[in-house]
Amino acid sequence: MPTKDSRLESQTANVEPNLHLKQIERFLRLLTWQMFFLLAILFYLVMRPQAGRYQFTVMGDDVGVFDTSNSRAWMIKLEKKVQKPGEAPEATVPSSAGENK
């Protein structure tokens, strides 16, 4: 039976832990970036506007908007614009500066 060379085993034993450690570090770094991008994609999918996400209720001059994803509700006051027959519709849209106050 051939005998093993103990010198060769000791040399490979010293090299292997460093090599495996570097491979593990690279794998974990790649895994970290993959998790970051996965979380970013999931955040985008959750926060984007979705069909059926908003529910509207009209009560006279007010419109209630309910966001089903985060349970928020807004009441919006509608403006009435009366247009006489023969008048051209206004081309300008009023600014929303009053709504932000």
Backbone hydrogen bonds in HBPLUS format (Angstrom, degrees):
<---DONOR---> <-ACCEPTOR-->    atom                        ^
c    i                          cat <-CA-CA->   ^        H-A-AA   ^      H-
h    n   atom  resd res      DA  || num        DHA   H-A  angle D-A-AA Bond
n    s   type  num  typ     dist DA aas  dist angle  dist       angle   num
A0009-GLU N   A0005-ASP O   3.35 MM   4  6.71 157.3  2.41 147.3 153.2     1
A0010-SER N   A0006-SER O   3.06 MM   4  6.24 156.0  2.12 146.4 152.0     2
A0011-GLN N   A0007-ARG O   3.19 MM   4  6.41 149.4  2.29 142.5 150.2     3
A0012-THR N   A0008-LEU O   3.12 MM   4  6.36 163.7  2.15 150.5 154.4     4
A0013-ALA N   A0009-GLU O   2.95 MM   4  6.02 145.6  2.07 143.1 153.1     5
A0014-ASN N   A0010-SER O   3.28 MM   4  6.41 145.4  2.41 136.9 143.5     6
A0015-VAL N   A0011-GLN O   3.33 MM   4  6.57 145.4  2.46 141.7 150.4     7
A0016-GLU N   A0012-THR O   3.04 MM   4  6.02 159.8  2.08 150.2 154.4     8
A0019-LEU N   A0015-VAL O   3.15 MM   4  6.34 160.1  2.19 154.2 160.4     9
A0020-HIS N   A0016-GLU O   2.84 MM   4  5.98 170.0  1.85 164.6 166.6    10
A0021-LEU N   A0017-PRO O   2.85 MM   4  5.87 152.1  1.93 142.3 150.8    11
A0022-LYS N   A0018-ASN O   3.03 MM   4  6.20 156.7  2.09 145.0 150.0    12
A0023-GLN N   A0019-LEU O   3.08 MM   4  6.33 153.5  2.15 144.8 152.3    13
A0024-ILE N   A0020-HIS O   2.88 MM   4  6.09 156.6  1.94 148.9 155.2    14
A0025-GLU N   A0021-LEU O   2.92 MM   4  6.14 157.1  1.97 146.3 152.8    15
A0026-ARG N   A0022-LYS O   2.97 MM   4  6.18 161.4  2.00 147.1 151.7    16
A0027-PHE N   A0023-GLN O   2.95 MM   4  6.14 158.5  2.00 146.1 152.4    17
A0028-LEU N   A0024-ILE O   2.88 MM   4  6.11 162.5  1.91 153.4 157.7    18
A0029-ARG N   A0025-GLU O   2.92 MM   4  6.09 154.9  1.98 148.3 155.4    19
A0030-LEU N   A0026-ARG O   2.97 MM   4  6.17 161.8  2.01 150.0 154.5    20
A0031-LEU N   A0027-PHE O   2.87 MM   4  6.07 156.0  1.93 147.5 155.0    21
A0032-THR N   A0028-LEU O   2.88 MM   4  6.05 149.0  1.98 143.5 151.3    22
A0033-TRP N   A0029-ARG O   3.16 MM   4  6.48 160.5  2.20 149.3 153.0    23
A0034-GLN N   A0030-LEU O   2.96 MM   4  6.20 157.7  2.01 149.2 156.0    24
A0035-MET N   A0031-LEU O   2.96 MM   4  6.15 156.2  2.02 146.2 152.2    25
A0036-PHE N   A0032-THR O   3.00 MM   4  6.25 153.0  2.07 146.5 154.0    26
A0037-PHE N   A0033-TRP O   3.01 MM   4  6.28 167.4  2.03 155.0 156.6    27
A0038-LEU N   A0034-GLN O   2.93 MM   4  6.07 154.4  1.99 146.4 154.3    28
A0039-LEU N   A0035-MET O   2.92 MM   4  6.08 160.1  1.96 148.6 153.3    29
A0040-ALA N   A0036-PHE O   2.99 MM   4  6.25 152.7  2.07 146.6 154.6    30
A0041-ILE N   A0037-PHE O   2.96 MM   4  6.17 158.1  2.01 148.5 153.5    31
A0042-LEU N   A0038-LEU O   2.95 MM   4  6.17 161.9  1.98 150.1 155.4    32
A0043-PHE N   A0039-LEU O   2.89 MM   4  6.02 155.6  1.95 145.8 152.5    33
A0044-TYR N   A0040-ALA O   3.03 MM   4  6.25 155.5  2.09 144.1 150.4    34
A0045-LEU N   A0041-ILE O   2.98 MM   4  6.25 160.2  2.02 150.7 155.9    35
A0046-VAL N   A0042-LEU O   3.02 MM   4  6.21 147.6  2.13 146.0 154.2    36
A0047-MET N   A0043-PHE O   3.02 MM   4  6.12 162.4  2.05 151.5 155.9    37
A0048-ARG N   A0044-TYR O   3.08 MM   4  5.92 137.7  2.27 150.4 156.5    38
A0053-ARG N   A0050-GLN O   3.13 MM   3  5.37 153.9  2.20 131.6 128.6    39
A0068-THR N   A0053-ARG O   2.87 MM  15  5.39 171.3  1.88 166.6 165.4    40
A0055-GLN N   A0066-PHE O   2.87 MM  11  5.08 156.9  1.92 143.4 151.3    41
A0066-PHE N   A0055-GLN O   2.83 MM  11  5.08 161.6  1.86 151.9 157.8    42
A0057-THR N   A0064-GLY O   2.87 MM   7  4.98 149.5  1.97 141.9 149.7    43
A0064-GLY N   A0057-THR O   2.69 MM   7  4.98 170.2  1.70 158.9 161.1    44
A0059-MET N   A0062-ASP O   2.82 MM   3  5.23 168.6  1.84 154.8 158.4    45
A0062-ASP N   A0059-MET O   3.11 MM   3  5.23 165.0  2.13 125.4 124.8    46
A0078-LEU N   A0061-ASP O   2.77 MM  17  5.32 168.4  1.78 172.9 176.6    47
A0063-VAL N   A0076-ILE O   2.80 MM  13  5.12 155.2  1.86 148.3 156.7    48
A0076-ILE N   A0063-VAL O   2.81 MM  13  5.12 164.0  1.83 150.2 155.9    49
A0065-VAL N   A0074-TRP O   2.79 MM   9  5.16 166.3  1.81 156.1 161.0    50
A0074-TRP N   A0065-VAL O   2.82 MM   9  5.16 152.0  1.90 146.7 156.1    51
A0067-ASP N   A0072-ARG O   2.79 MM   5  5.29 167.2  1.80 161.8 166.1    52
A0071-SER N   A0067-ASP O   2.94 MM   4  5.50 119.8  2.31 147.5 161.6    53
A0087-GLU N   A0084-LYS O   3.17 MM   3  5.73 166.4  2.19 134.8 136.4    54
A0099-GLU N   A0096-SER O   3.24 MM   3  5.34 134.5  2.46  98.1 109.7    55
